[in-house]
Amino acid sequence: MSTLIHVVHPYTYKLVGNELILGQIPEFEERDRSIGTFLREALDARVALLHYSDHPFTTVRGTLLQVVFELDSNYISLLDPRVDFVVTTHYGTPIPDEKPLKLTNLQWKNLRAIYTSHSDLQKKIGKPSVHLFFGGLVEACLTNTLGYHLEHFHEKGARLCYVPAFSVSFSAPDRKRMERQVENLGIETLSSQDALDLIHAA
């Protein structure tokens, strides 16, 4: 059994409102410690991790995100060289392989310099038998990423899972609505302990 962990836009763990926080956030200390333990144990177990960012680390914002993760021991594992890295749009999805008609060649060149394409993301994902998703926001990019994966990359017989306890939301009503949609799509909901058990069984 091969497993791939998809960590979607983890910068959302470091947000309070629209502000990026350096260091740990007391309100989310338990969640962050649990995620930190999970990430370290996944790497120790040699389970593949894919970090979805919304900016490459070569940009100003990307450099800031890198510092934010470096300053929090729970999330520094996301910078480990064993973690694979892609850059998806604010919506949590890749850019298409072909240039949209409404874009100029220069606009398309600039987008391609930043974001991962559909086919490149497909190559990064490969064909593991288990996919485990978490991150943020549940009501936005995380659910979009799950939906895109299900529509374009899902292999028949592969197990598709999601960990609410490891995921970020800014709206409880929207979170409940999206979690119902995720469940209706047949995506498994795992507890944090279920997720740990899964990586140790991988």
Protein Blocks (a to p, Z undefined) as FASTA:
>chain_A
ZZddddehkllmmpghjaccehjdfklmmmmmmmmmmmmmmmmnopacddddfbdfkbmk
lmmmmmmmmmpmklmmmmpmklccddddfkopacdfbdcfkbcfklmmmmmmmmccfklm
mmmnmpafbdcdedddfklmmmmmmmmmmmmmocghiacdddfklpccfbfklmmmmmmm
mmmnopacddfklmmmmmmmZZ
